[in-house]
Amino acid sequence: MKILSQNTAFGGMQGVFAHDSDACKCEMTFAVFVPPQAVLERRPVLWYLSGLTCTHQNVMEKGEYRRMAAELGLIIVCPDTSPRGNDVPDELTNWKMGKGAGMYLDATQEPWAENYRMYTYITEELPALVAEQFRVDMDRQGIFGHSMGGHGAMTIALKNPERFRSCSAFAPIVEPSTADWTVDAFEKYLGPDKAKWREYDACALVADGARFPEFLIDQGSADSFLENGLRPWLFEDAIKDTEIGLRLRMHERYDHSYYFISTFMDDHLRWHAERLG
Ligand SMILES: N[C@@H](CCC(=O)N[C@@H](CS)C(=O)NCC(=O)O)C(=O)O
């Protein structure tokens, strides 16, 4: 693992690191905030998955999570959203596909299958590296994210309920297999057989029997992607006859940006801290 930067913040450390990824077959970059408490003891770890067009950097610069994470003693890991580098396939003029749009799935179709294995990267390779390199308590993990990353967090929690104790999302794409934003990418990454898309779709996963105790979702009413991309009411419908808990909060006047995310960031960190102990 290479250290790209390390800066003291709120008594802890904000670092950016790079490593050679076996899953994605390229160099991957990620950010980690280590709170001051982690000098003395293992602390819970919270995974933040970012949205379309983002790298590890957007939330690090605009998410405003460090003060509260330091107070609560949470380690925050912010991975990149796709494989990177000149050898990685991309669609240069399409921000909803390829680099910056990994969709947190393992692609099965050419030319994507070789590098676009973000599900394996986020659930296996990066946790192993983080467990080795930082003072994390891997029995206390939570996951959250924004937009495409909200989709990632919810599907990963639903598929791994024994691993995560908490999950929340800002403006998540709850049904990517029918959303304007994501259908094209799902078809290119996973092929035309829509049955194969279901394991990466929060609503479909619930319909197929996946369970997670409860979710917190914050959504801005002035989010221009609400009607065609995000549609949290579909998840509300999906869990109706289940024991899954949902705290869905709509916020008038808030849009899709990091101004919205940073406003409710403290609430999400507290939500996770209460469940991670
Ligand atoms: N580029 C797209 C918008 C993409 C977008 O809003 N991305 C969100 C995640 S889905 C984001 O976090 N963008 C980066 C940022 O705001 O820093 C557009 O122009 O319509």
The ligand as an ORCA input file, in Angstrom:
! r2SCAN-3c Opt
* xyz 0 1
  N     -22.591     14.858    -14.211
  C     -23.979     14.694    -13.958
  C     -24.295     14.713    -12.499
  C     -23.648     13.615    -11.765
  C     -23.889     13.753    -10.291
  O     -24.745     14.514     -9.817
  N     -23.124     13.011     -9.546
  C     -23.291     13.008     -8.110
  C     -23.450     11.584     -7.666
  S     -24.757     10.782     -8.547
  C     -22.068     13.567     -7.452
  O     -21.806     13.278     -6.307
  N     -21.282     14.381     -8.180
  C     -20.028     14.869     -7.705
  C     -20.077     16.044     -6.787
  O     -21.140     16.638     -6.590
  O     -19.013     16.349     -6.223
  C     -24.745     15.800    -14.604
  O     -24.119     16.753    -14.978
  O     -25.972     15.670    -14.725
*
